[in-house]
Structures are given as C-alpha cells and as structure tokens.
C-alpha cells in the first residue's frame, strides 16, 4: 500500500533496542511501503529480533552497521537506501517507540500537497507540552532551538531536536548524506544543509511521548555544548556557501561587523575589570568605548538577523 499514491519508507535507526523495536514494527501503519531498520552495531539482540519479524513481514529491510556510526550515521544509511530505491518520502522514526504513528499523516499531508520538501514534528507547540516533556529536556530543547534558528536560517521552526521528520525525493537527491553529521546534532546539521539548498521546511505539532520503556544516556549539558559547536560550524558554512559563494548578501557584512565590535567591546570590558581590580577605579574612556562597541555589535547582529529572516521568508 502507498500513502495517497506516494511510496513511503520508514527509516528507523536503532541502537540496543531489542526490547522496543518489536513494538515499533507492530504499530507501523499499513500504508508504509518499506520499514528500513538500521542496526547501528548494537551489542544486544536487536538484529535477531528484527530478523524474526522479517520471516512474516516482507516490508522490512535490515541494514547492519559493522561499526557504530551514531544516530546521524544510521539515518544517513536509511536515507541513501530510500534515495537509491526511488522512494517518494522517507519518514524517520525512533527505534524505541517514542514517536506516535498516529501523528504520521499530519506530517505526510503537508508533503503530499506539495507545500514543503521537509516536514518535522514539533513537540514544543503541542498543547500542555510543558507537562508532558521532562523539564530538563524542555529547557535544553528550547535553548538549542533558538541557536538552530540563527544557524539554519529557518526562523519559523522550533523543537530542533525532534527526530520525527519526513523528507521528499528532491531533498533525498540534493543532500550529500556522506557529509552529514553522524551524532546527536544530525537534525541541526541537516537543517543548515536544507537551507543552503533553498528547500522548504515546516513544523507540524506532534504529541510528546515519554515513559514507554525508552532509555536515554543523553546528558543535556554535554549535548548543548557539542551541538553548539556543530551549529557554529554550520552557521559559518551557510554564510560562506549561501551568501558569498553562490550569491552575495550584505547580511554577512553585518554579522562580521557585529563580531568584530563584540571582540573589541570584550577587550575594553576586560581592561575596565583589570584596572578596577588593580587600581580601584574604572577608566571612564574605556567604559564608554566598551558600552558603545557592545551597543553597535547588538545592532549589527539584529540587522543581520532581520535580513536573514527576509531572505528566507519563502522557505516556509
């Protein structure tokens, strides 16, 4: 079966999901044509469980990594299979059952109608999201969503860390999946690459699912630090590729001016603190220069962000 005459593959990255993957397979909607499960070198019996299901389910495709590549690497393998097998849409679902199959039609409908190239779930705008999402997860996701807006240029999206997404054939063919970030920053890195290719993205409200037996070893502090580095690298790459190499936009000059003024402002701030600590009095000239540079830096950043919002307004 197909969804509204479109072939659909569910890409399911797995690592140590022997207790959960069966539930994901059992609840997979009938309109999904291919269930592409990627075992990312699990040390448990994930592959054995999947092979048991394959005996009575010809929709299942099992890809086994000989070395652990991370969730991003597993998703990339599934995407490449979907691309090479002519699939119209590839939807990513977790192997631990944290994504509700009932939300899939909402994601697919905005794709089938030809409105966007990439649809992603958004748990943060779901009613009572704060009550359903653990507070630490909610805070970490909100911080990363803000940083991802700046880095990716998709100012209208949030819940950047959701893995419940759908991409169309155009996106599958235009993105270099071998160049995709392979760890937990994959959704953020992908958004940057989608923006460079000027592909349209939209958020769709989905229900947060927790407490279904999933296990997470993610530490929010480490994830925020690591993904922030991914986002900084992606932001610089997007500025260069989209606004210098492929075309030119003055917003890069505003970002550059803001960064330079910020550095100068921080220099004068350190000088003020040093003189105050050693001489007991803050130098007025340095204090004024520090405040002036900081103010000009913020204005330059805000203008750059405004230009970026305007340039990407059609990618909704």
N, C-alpha and C positions, 0 to 999 in steps of 0.2 A: 504493500500500500504506500501511497505518497500523500503528502500534505498539499492539498489544492493543486495537484498535478506537478508538484515540485519534489524532487528526490532529496531526502534528508538523511544525514548521518549524525549520530550522537557520538561525540568524541569524549571518552571517559578516561582521564588519567588516574592511575591507581598506584599507590604505594602502601603495602601492608593493609589491604582491605579485604582479607579473606572472610571476615565476619559481616561485611557490609555490602560487598559487590553483588551478592545474590539478590538483595532487596532492590538494588538499582535495576538489575536486569528484569526482575519480576514486575516492576512497576513502570517499565518503559512503554510508552504509548504504541499502539499498533501501527500508527502512521509513520513511525520512524523506520526507514528502509534498512539502515545499517547501524549496528551498535559496535563502534570501534573502541575496543578496550586496550589501553596501553599499560602494560605492567612494567613499571619503571624499576626493574631489578629488585622486586620485593623479596625479602628473606623468608617470607611466610608462604602459605599455600594459595596465594591469590590466583596464580595461573592455573593451578589444579582445579580450583573451584570453577573458574571460567570455562575450562575445557569440558568439565562435567555438564555445564549448561549448553555447550556447543553441540552436544550429541543430539539434542532435540530442538535446537534453535539455529536455523541457517542464516539468521540476520547477524550473528555475532562474528566479528573479526578480532582476532587477538594478535597484538604486537607486543613482543617481549624485548625489553632493552637488556643487553648483556652488562651494561654499566649504568649506574644511576645518573640520570641527567637532570633531575629536578622536574617540578610540575610543568614549568615552561617548556622544557625539552620534550616531555611526554605529549603535551598539547600540540607542539610543532609536528611531531611524528603523525599524530592523528589528522592534523590539517593537511599534511602532504599526501596522506592516503586519500583523503576526500578530494583534494585537487586532482590527483592523478586518476581518480575513478569517476570523474565527471559529475560529482555531487553538486546540486544546486545550492544547498545550505548545510553548514556544519554547526551544530549546536554543542557547546561544551557543558558537560555536567560532571560534578564531582563523583568520585567512586565511593564516597561514604554516605550517600543518601541525603545530603544537606540541601539538595535542590528539588523543589516540588514539581513533578511532571505536569501538574495542573496549570502551572504558570507558563509552560512552553508555548501554547497557542498565542498568548499575548505577545511574546517575543517574535514569533513567526509571522504574525499578521502584518506588523509594520514592515517586514521584509517582503512578503509576497505582494503587498500593494505597491511595491517599487519605490517606497519612500526613502529608504536608507540602505546602506551597504553593511552596516554593523549595528546590531541591537544588543544592549546589555541590560541585565537586571539591575535594579536599584532598590536595595533594602531600606535605605535611609529615609525614603519618602513614603514607605508603606505605613498605613495607619498603625499607631502605637508601636512604632519601630523601637523607640527607646525602652519599652517594656519587654520587647522580645529579644533584643540584642544585648549580650553582656556589656556592662558599662565600659570596660577597658577596650573591648573590640570596637564599640561605637566611637569612643574618643579617637583611637588610633586611625580608624577608617576615615573619620571626619578630617583629621589633620592631613592624611595622605591624599584625600580627595581635593583639598584646597591646593596642595602642591602640584597635583596632577593637572588641575585646570591651567595653571601657569605653564607647566612644561609641555602639555599636549596641544594647547590652543583650543580645546573643546571646553569652553567656559560654561556650557549649559549642562554638563554632566557632573554627577557625584557618585559616591559609592564606587570609587575606582578599583577597589579590591575584589569586587564580585567576580566569580568565575563563570557565572551563568550567562553565556553570550551566544549570539548567532552571527555568522559571517556569510556573505554571499559568494558566488563563484568569482566575481570580479575581485573581491578582496583576497580570496584564496590564491588567485593567479598573480596579483600585483605585489604581494608582500613576499620578501625573501625570508622564508621560515628558518633557514640555516643561520640567519643573522639575528634570530630572536633571542632575547634574554631568557635564560633557562630556569631561573629560580622564581621566588615568590613575586618578583617585580614584573613578571611577564605581562599582566594586564595593562600596567602603566606604560611599559615599553611599547606594546602593541598600539596603544592609543597615539603615541607620538608618531609611529610609522604610518598609521592610517591618516593622520593629519597631513603629513608630508605628501601623501598620495592624493589628498583632497577628497577623501571618501567620507560619506555622510554617516553620522553616528547619532543614535537616540537612546535615551534611558526609558526603561519600562518598569513600573513598580512590580516587585515580586515579594512574596512572603518570606521573612527570615525564618530559617529552620535550624533549631539547635536542640540538643538533647535526644538525638536518635541513635546514639551509640558511637558517634564520631570521636576521634581522638586527635588532638592538635598539640604539636610541640612548638608552636609559634610563640615567640616572646615579642610582645608589641614593641618594646624599646629597641630591640635589635632590628626588627623588621623596618621600623620607621627610619632608623639610621641607614640601613642598607639600601632601602628603596629610594631614600632621598638622594643618595649618590647616583642611582640609576636615573632618577628624574633630572638631576643636574646635567648629566651627560646627554640625556635625551633632549633636554631643552637647548643646549648649545648646538647639538646636531641639527635640530629643527630650524634654529635661527640661521645656521650656515646653509643648509640644504635648500630650505624653502624661500628664504628672504635675501640670500646673497647669490648662491649658485644658480638656482632655477629662475629666480626673478629678484627684483630688488624692492625693498620697502624701507622707508626711513625709521620704522619702529626699532630696527636693530641699532641705529644710532642713539635712540633714546635709551634703550637698555644699556648700551655701552657707556653713555654719559652718566647714567644713574649709578652704574657700578663704580666708575672712576670717582665720582663725587662721594659715594659711600666710603670708599677706601680713604680718601683724603679726610673726610669727616671723622672716621675712626682714628686716623693718625692724630688729629687735633684733640680728640677726646682722650686718647692715651697721654698726650702731652699735658692736658689740663689735670688729669688724675695724678701724673707723676710730679708735677710742680706743686700741686696741692699737698701731696703726701710728704714731699721733702721740704718745701718752704712754708707750708701752711697757708698759702694764698693762691687762688686760681688766677691765671693770667687772663685778663678781660678780652684782649685781642684774639687769643686762641679760642676762648669760649664762644665769641661771636662768630668766628670763622667756622667752628665746629657746627653750630646751630644752623648757619647759612648753608653749609655743604649738605648737611643732613636733610634740610628742607628741600633744597634743589634736587637732591637724589630721589626723594619720595615723589616729587612732581614728575621727574623724568620717567620713573617706573610706572606711575599711574597713566601717563600719556602713552607709553609703550603698550601697556595692557589694554587701554582703550582702542588703540589702533589694531591690536591683535584680535580683540573681540569683533571689531567691524570687518576685518578681513576674513574671519571665519564664520560670519553670521549665516552663510548659506549652507554650512555643513551640518545642519541640524536634522 
